[in-house]
Amino acid sequence: MDAPSPPRLVNVHEAKTQLSRLIDAAHDGETIVVAKAGKPWARLMPLEPTPPPRLPGRLRSGTPLADPEGLLRPLDHDDLALWDGGALRP
């Protein structure tokens, strides 16, 4: 694995004239430090990728539920008795 390259240092004037190229470089993974009067002042770097939107009815693995209708069926009498009987309550 390659070590990350050090950030590229550019002055404000260069950043203003080359902003489009610097943004493209940041999007490609490069970190650019903008210097003002020779001192680091700001940093251009890529954004973290946004996570995909969550789809209801899907597990984190992305697979669908085996029996989604089972979530809406009433409990059978034995399971309901466990809930109502207090065996699961503290």
N, CA and C atoms as a LAMMPS dump frame, in Angstrom:
ITEM: TIMESTEP
0
ITEM: NUMBER OF ATOMS
270
ITEM: BOX BOUNDS ff ff ff
-5.0000000000000000e+02 5.0000000000000000e+02
-5.0000000000000000e+02 5.0000000000000000e+02
-5.0000000000000000e+02 5.0000000000000000e+02
ITEM: ATOMS id mol type element x y z
1 1 1 N 0.846 -1.171 0
2 1 2 C 0 0 0
3 1 3 C 0.887 1.227 0
4 2 1 N 0.566 2.201 -0.846
5 2 2 C 1.355 3.418 -0.951
6 2 3 C 1.036 4.347 0.214
7 3 1 N 2.086 5.018 0.695
8 3 2 C 1.879 6.019 1.742
9 3 3 C 1.185 7.228 1.125
10 4 1 N 0.297 7.877 1.876
11 4 2 C -0.369 9.055 1.318
12 4 3 C 0.65 10.143 1.023
13 5 1 N 0.441 10.821 -0.096
14 5 2 C 1.362 11.891 -0.467
15 5 3 C 1.092 13.104 0.405
16 6 1 N 2.134 13.901 0.661
17 6 2 C 1.914 15.099 1.478
18 6 3 C 1.013 16.078 0.733
19 7 1 N 0.29 16.918 1.452
20 7 2 C -0.591 17.872 0.782
21 7 3 C 0.206 18.844 -0.078
22 8 1 N -0.398 19.244 -1.18
23 8 2 C 0.223 20.242 -2.056
24 8 3 C -0.091 21.621 -1.496
25 9 1 N 0.909 22.468 -1.39
26 9 2 C 0.755 23.822 -0.865
27 9 3 C 0.683 24.809 -2.025
28 10 1 N -0.388 25.579 -2.086
29 10 2 C -0.536 26.606 -3.129
30 10 3 C -0.877 27.934 -2.455
31 11 1 N -0.445 29.025 -3.058
32 11 2 C -0.78 30.33 -2.48
33 11 3 C -2.16 30.775 -2.974
34 12 1 N -2.697 31.802 -2.344
35 12 2 C -4.047 32.26 -2.651
36 12 3 C -4.176 32.68 -4.107
37 13 1 N -3.189 33.381 -4.627
38 13 2 C -3.265 33.835 -6.024
39 13 3 C -3.363 32.644 -6.977
40 14 1 N -2.519 31.64 -6.77
41 14 2 C -2.576 30.437 -7.613
42 14 3 C -3.918 29.728 -7.448
43 15 1 N -4.413 29.671 -6.205
44 15 2 C -5.702 29.013 -5.961
45 15 3 C -6.828 29.723 -6.7
46 16 1 N -6.781 31.059 -6.739
47 16 2 C -7.827 31.808 -7.442
48 16 3 C -7.763 31.566 -8.944
49 17 1 N -6.562 31.501 -9.504
50 17 2 C -6.447 31.341 -10.952
51 17 3 C -6.626 29.898 -11.391
52 18 1 N -6.419 28.943 -10.498
53 18 2 C -6.474 27.524 -10.871
54 18 3 C -7.533 26.757 -10.078
55 19 1 N -8.543 27.446 -9.581
56 19 2 C -9.52 26.808 -8.69
57 19 3 C -10.164 25.571 -9.309
58 20 1 N -10.552 25.657 -10.557
59 20 2 C -11.205 24.523 -11.2
60 20 3 C -10.294 23.292 -11.207
61 21 1 N -9.024 23.483 -11.556
62 21 2 C -8.073 22.351 -11.562
63 21 3 C -7.834 21.82 -10.154
64 22 1 N -7.757 22.722 -9.18
65 22 2 C -7.529 22.29 -7.802
66 22 3 C -8.72 21.501 -7.26
67 23 1 N -9.916 21.926 -7.615
68 23 2 C -11.111 21.189 -7.188
69 23 3 C -11.121 19.798 -7.806
70 24 1 N -10.76 19.693 -9.092
71 24 2 C -10.688 18.378 -9.737
72 24 3 C -9.642 17.492 -9.06
73 25 1 N -8.493 18.088 -8.698
74 25 2 C -7.446 17.308 -8.016
75 25 3 C -7.94 16.837 -6.652
76 26 1 N -8.659 17.697 -5.926
77 26 2 C -9.204 17.303 -4.631
78 26 3 C -10.232 16.191 -4.803
79 27 1 N -11.057 16.3 -5.823
80 27 2 C -12.052 15.253 -6.087
81 27 3 C -11.379 13.911 -6.383
82 28 1 N -10.199 13.956 -6.991
83 28 2 C -9.454 12.737 -7.304
84 28 3 C -8.688 12.19 -6.103
85 29 1 N -8.806 12.857 -4.938
86 29 2 C -8.208 12.321 -3.725
87 29 3 C -7.031 13.108 -3.181
88 30 1 N -6.599 14.132 -3.886
89 30 2 C -5.454 14.91 -3.421
90 30 3 C -5.915 15.936 -2.387
91 31 1 N -5.066 16.199 -1.408
92 31 2 C -5.337 17.248 -0.435
93 31 3 C -4.477 18.452 -0.796
94 32 1 N -5.11 19.608 -0.904
95 32 2 C -4.425 20.838 -1.276
96 32 3 C -4.576 21.83 -0.131
97 33 1 N -3.468 22.383 0.324
98 33 2 C -3.486 23.393 1.382
99 33 3 C -3.27 24.75 0.727
100 34 1 N -4.165 25.685 0.997
101 34 2 C -4.059 27.039 0.469
102 34 3 C -3.372 27.891 1.538
103 35 1 N -2.319 28.573 1.115
104 35 2 C -1.542 29.396 2.05
105 35 3 C -1.802 30.869 1.804
106 36 1 N -1.858 31.624 2.89
107 36 2 C -2.017 33.074 2.822
108 36 3 C -0.803 33.672 3.535
109 37 1 N -0.048 34.47 2.818
110 37 2 C 1.191 35.059 3.343
111 37 3 C 2.156 33.968 3.809
112 38 1 N 2.158 32.846 3.079
113 38 2 C 3.088 31.77 3.38
114 38 3 C 2.667 30.845 4.505
115 39 1 N 1.512 31.103 5.12
116 39 2 C 1.037 30.263 6.227
117 39 3 C -0.185 29.477 5.772
118 40 1 N -0.242 28.181 6.114
119 40 2 C -1.429 27.383 5.747
120 40 3 C -2.693 28.048 6.284
121 41 1 N -3.694 28.158 5.397
122 41 2 C -4.901 28.904 5.75
123 41 3 C -6.176 28.096 5.571
124 42 1 N -6.214 27.258 4.537
125 42 2 C -7.42 26.47 4.256
126 42 3 C -7.001 25.171 3.576
127 43 1 N -7.924 24.216 3.539
128 43 2 C -7.625 22.904 2.957
129 43 3 C -8.736 22.508 1.991
130 44 1 N -8.34 22.086 0.799
131 44 2 C -9.269 21.478 -0.171
132 44 3 C -9.021 19.982 -0.131
133 45 1 N -10.07 19.235 0.065
134 45 2 C -9.933 17.78 0.102
135 45 3 C -11.244 17.154 -0.354
136 46 1 N -11.204 15.881 -0.757
137 46 2 C -12.444 15.258 -1.245
138 46 3 C -13.446 15.073 -0.112
139 47 1 N -14.715 15.141 -0.462
140 47 2 C -15.786 14.865 0.493
141 47 3 C -15.899 13.37 0.701
142 48 1 N -16.406 12.983 1.866
143 48 2 C -16.692 11.573 2.118
144 48 3 C -17.858 11.157 1.216
145 49 1 N -17.805 9.954 0.674
146 49 2 C -18.938 9.527 -0.158
147 49 3 C -20.206 9.409 0.686
148 50 1 N -21.323 9.811 0.091
149 50 2 C -22.59 9.708 0.818
150 50 3 C -23.062 8.267 0.803
151 51 1 N -23.581 7.793 1.928
152 51 2 C -24.063 6.41 1.957
153 51 3 C -25.308 6.265 1.077
154 52 1 N -25.527 5.083 0.531
155 52 2 C -26.727 4.899 -0.29
156 52 3 C -27.979 5.039 0.57
157 53 1 N -29.078 5.486 -0.022
158 53 2 C -30.306 5.631 0.772
159 53 3 C -30.789 4.277 1.259
160 54 1 N -31.35 4.275 2.459
161 54 2 C -31.848 3.03 3.04
162 54 3 C -33.18 2.681 2.408
163 55 1 N -33.32 1.422 2.031
164 55 2 C -34.575 0.945 1.454
165 55 3 C -35.338 0.186 2.527
166 56 1 N -36.545 0.636 2.881
167 56 2 C -37.325 -0.081 3.887
168 56 3 C -37.564 -1.524 3.45
169 57 1 N -37.544 -2.416 4.414
170 57 2 C -37.773 -3.829 4.119
171 57 3 C -36.504 -4.563 3.732
172 58 1 N -35.368 -3.896 3.826
173 58 2 C -34.094 -4.539 3.5
174 58 3 C -33.215 -4.561 4.74
175 59 1 N -32.494 -5.643 4.888
176 59 2 C -31.537 -5.749 5.97
177 59 3 C -30.289 -4.963 5.607
178 60 1 N -29.405 -4.723 6.567
179 60 2 C -28.177 -3.989 6.28
180 60 3 C -27.355 -4.694 5.21
181 61 1 N -27.494 -6 5.106
182 61 2 C -26.746 -6.742 4.093
183 61 3 C -27.265 -6.475 2.692
184 62 1 N -28.439 -5.856 2.578
185 62 2 C -28.996 -5.558 1.265
186 62 3 C -29.935 -6.624 0.752
187 63 1 N -30.082 -7.699 1.518
188 63 2 C -30.987 -8.762 1.084
189 63 3 C -32.39 -8.474 1.6
190 64 1 N -33.406 -8.85 0.851
191 64 2 C -34.773 -8.62 1.332
192 64 3 C -35.111 -9.566 2.481
193 65 1 N -36.116 -9.181 3.257
194 65 2 C -36.598 -10.06 4.322
195 65 3 C -37.171 -11.329 3.707
196 66 1 N -36.981 -12.451 4.382
197 66 2 C -37.462 -13.724 3.862
198 66 3 C -38.994 -13.746 3.789
199 67 1 N -39.656 -13.205 4.829
200 67 2 C -41.116 -13.222 4.87
201 67 3 C -41.612 -11.899 5.438
202 68 1 N -41.636 -10.825 4.617
203 68 2 C -42.04 -9.528 5.167
204 68 3 C -43.488 -9.507 5.658
205 69 1 N -44.35 -10.31 5.088
206 69 2 C -45.752 -10.356 5.538
207 69 3 C -45.862 -10.957 6.933
208 70 1 N -44.869 -11.746 7.325
209 70 2 C -44.866 -12.35 8.654
210 70 3 C -44.806 -11.309 9.763
211 71 1 N -44.3 -10.136 9.459
212 71 2 C -44.247 -9.075 10.459
213 71 3 C -45.64 -8.564 10.818
214 72 1 N -46.593 -8.747 9.912
215 72 2 C -47.943 -8.228 10.141
216 72 3 C -48.91 -9.278 10.674
217 73 1 N -48.506 -10.545 10.664
218 73 2 C -49.387 -11.611 11.165
219 73 3 C -49.444 -11.582 12.689
220 74 1 N -50.604 -11.873 13.265
221 74 2 C -50.683 -11.917 14.733
222 74 3 C -49.845 -13.072 15.284
223 75 1 N -49.393 -12.915 16.524
224 75 2 C -48.639 -13.981 17.178
225 75 3 C -49.546 -15.183 17.41
226 76 1 N -48.953 -16.378 17.39
227 76 2 C -49.774 -17.543 17.735
228 76 3 C -50.006 -17.538 19.248
229 77 1 N -50.924 -18.37 19.73
230 77 2 C -51.363 -18.327 21.134
231 77 3 C -50.223 -18.591 22.114
232 78 1 N -49.309 -19.509 21.764
233 78 2 C -48.201 -19.818 22.68
234 78 3 C -47.272 -18.616 22.842
235 79 1 N -46.924 -17.961 21.734
236 79 2 C -46.054 -16.795 21.822
237 79 3 C -46.748 -15.639 22.533
238 80 1 N -48.033 -15.464 22.255
239 80 2 C -48.79 -14.407 22.902
240 80 3 C -48.889 -14.648 24.406
241 81 1 N -49.022 -15.894 24.802
242 81 2 C -49.093 -16.227 26.233
243 81 3 C -47.776 -15.864 26.925
244 82 1 N -46.65 -16.033 26.251
245 82 2 C -45.373 -15.635 26.842
246 82 3 C -45.342 -14.132 27.114
247 83 1 N -45.868 -13.344 26.181
248 83 2 C -45.889 -11.9 26.364
249 83 3 C -46.877 -11.514 27.476
250 84 1 N -48.087 -12.056 27.396
251 84 2 C -49.109 -11.682 28.356
252 84 3 C -48.874 -12.303 29.723
253 85 1 N -48.221 -13.473 29.755
254 85 2 C -48.006 -14.178 31.016
255 85 3 C -46.916 -13.559 31.871
256 86 1 N -46.151 -12.652 31.337
257 86 2 C -45.138 -11.982 32.117
258 86 3 C -43.803 -12.706 32.142
259 87 1 N -43.658 -13.803 31.409
260 87 2 C -42.392 -14.536 31.431
261 87 3 C -41.25 -13.695 30.844
262 88 1 N -41.588 -12.798 29.937
263 88 2 C -40.559 -11.974 29.318
264 88 3 C -40.427 -10.619 30
265 89 1 N -41.363 -10.283 30.875
266 89 2 C -41.302 -8.998 31.575
267 89 3 C -40.362 -9.103 32.775
268 90 1 N -39.675 -8.008 33.117
269 90 2 C -38.784 -8.039 34.296
270 90 3 C -39.558 -8.092 35.598
